[in-house]
Amino acid sequence: MMPLAVLMNRKLASVGADKSLKDAAVKMVEEQVGALLVERGGEFVGILSETDIVRRAVAVGIPVETCPVEKVMSSPLITIDIEQSVSQANETMSISKIRHLVVTERGEVAGIISVRDLVLYFKNRL
């Protein structure tokens, strides 16, 4: 079984909790990611995905230009230890109904694994 360390993205793209949803969306485009870790006071306090922006703001008429990220982010972070298996990551994401899972190493954020990463992994195993 392939370790999570090989599949996860170690590039930790983040946004401040007080930034606007529009700023976050622009950063997602620039970084070419579907989710950003949300930072406050030097700590990761949540995660914001494209889906969060669409479902929790755009769909209900919240203005993305003025709404702060912290109003829409998912928190607390759902994490998995880097020593866990790809199957365990898949199960955690399925149970939690999330598309991005934060990977930790010795209690510190080390990367993110996405549903897309898992799809590619399982597809290549067939």
C-alpha positions as CSV (number, residue, x, y, z in Angstrom):
1,M,0.0,0.0,0.0
2,M,1.4,3.4,-1.0
3,P,2.0,5.7,1.9
4,L,0.2,9.0,2.2
5,A,3.5,10.9,2.0
6,V,3.8,10.0,-1.7
7,L,0.2,11.0,-2.6
8,M,-0.3,14.2,-0.6
9,N,0.5,17.7,-1.7
10,R,3.1,19.2,0.5
11,K,2.6,22.6,-0.9
12,L,0.5,24.3,1.9
13,A,-1.5,27.1,0.3
14,S,-3.2,29.2,2.9
15,V,-5.3,32.3,3.4
16,G,-5.9,34.6,6.3
17,A,-9.2,34.0,8.2
18,D,-10.0,37.7,7.8
19,K,-9.5,37.8,4.0
20,S,-12.5,38.0,1.7
21,L,-13.9,34.9,-0.1
22,K,-13.1,36.6,-3.4
23,D,-9.4,37.0,-2.3
24,A,-9.4,33.3,-1.4
25,A,-10.9,32.3,-4.7
26,V,-8.3,34.3,-6.6
27,K,-5.6,32.6,-4.5
28,M,-7.0,29.2,-5.3
29,V,-6.8,30.0,-9.0
30,E,-3.2,31.4,-8.7
31,E,-2.1,28.3,-6.6
32,Q,-4.1,25.9,-8.8
33,V,-5.7,24.2,-5.8
34,G,-9.2,23.4,-4.8
35,A,-8.8,24.3,-1.1
36,L,-6.8,26.6,1.2
37,L,-5.8,26.1,4.8
38,V,-7.2,29.0,6.8
39,E,-4.7,30.8,9.1
40,R,-5.2,32.9,12.1
41,G,-2.3,34.0,14.4
42,G,0.1,31.7,12.8
43,E,-2.0,28.6,13.3
44,F,-4.2,26.7,10.9
45,V,-7.8,27.0,12.2
46,G,-9.8,25.6,9.3
47,I,-10.0,24.8,5.6
48,L,-11.8,26.6,2.8
49,S,-12.7,24.7,-0.4
50,E,-14.3,25.8,-3.7
51,T,-17.4,23.8,-2.6
52,D,-17.6,25.8,0.7
53,I,-17.6,29.1,-1.3
54,V,-20.2,27.9,-3.7
55,R,-22.6,26.2,-1.3
56,R,-22.2,28.4,1.8
57,A,-21.9,31.8,0.1
58,V,-22.7,32.1,-3.5
59,A,-25.8,29.9,-3.5
60,V,-27.3,31.8,-0.6
61,G,-26.5,35.3,-1.8
62,I,-23.6,36.1,0.5
63,P,-21.3,38.7,-1.2
64,V,-17.9,37.2,-1.8
65,E,-16.3,40.6,-2.0
66,T,-17.0,41.4,1.7
67,C,-17.6,38.0,3.5
68,P,-14.5,36.9,5.5
69,V,-13.2,33.4,5.0
70,E,-13.8,32.5,8.6
71,K,-17.6,32.8,8.2
72,V,-17.6,30.0,5.5
73,M,-14.6,27.8,6.3
74,S,-14.9,24.3,7.7
75,S,-13.5,24.0,11.2
76,P,-12.1,22.2,13.1
77,L,-9.7,20.6,10.7
78,I,-10.2,16.9,10.0
79,T,-6.8,15.2,9.9
80,I,-5.1,11.9,9.3
81,D,-1.6,10.9,10.4
82,I,1.0,10.5,7.6
83,E,1.5,6.9,8.8
84,Q,-2.1,5.9,7.9
85,S,-2.9,4.1,4.7
86,V,-4.5,5.4,1.5
87,S,-7.6,3.2,2.3
88,Q,-7.9,4.8,5.8
89,A,-7.7,8.3,4.2
90,N,-10.4,7.3,1.7
91,E,-12.6,6.0,4.6
92,T,-12.1,9.1,6.7
93,M,-13.0,11.3,3.7
94,S,-16.1,9.2,3.0
95,I,-17.4,9.1,6.5
96,S,-16.7,12.9,7.0
97,K,-18.1,13.7,3.6
98,I,-15.1,15.9,2.7
99,R,-13.0,16.2,-0.4
100,H,-9.8,17.5,1.2
101,L,-8.1,15.9,4.1
102,V,-5.2,17.4,6.1
103,V,-2.3,15.1,6.7
104,T,-0.3,15.6,9.9
105,E,3.2,14.4,10.9
106,R,4.1,14.4,14.5
107,G,1.1,16.6,15.2
108,E,2.0,19.3,12.6
109,V,0.3,19.9,9.3
110,A,2.4,18.3,6.6
111,G,0.2,18.3,3.5
112,I,-3.3,17.8,2.0
113,I,-4.7,14.9,0.2
114,S,-7.7,15.3,-2.1
115,V,-10.4,13.1,-3.5
116,R,-8.7,13.6,-6.9
117,D,-5.5,12.2,-5.5
118,L,-7.3,9.1,-4.3
119,V,-9.2,8.6,-7.6
120,L,-5.9,8.7,-9.5
121,Y,-4.3,6.2,-7.0
122,F,-7.2,3.7,-7.2
123,K,-7.5,4.1,-10.9
124,N,-3.8,3.2,-11.4
125,R,-4.1,0.2,-9.2
126,L,-6.6,-1.5,-11.6
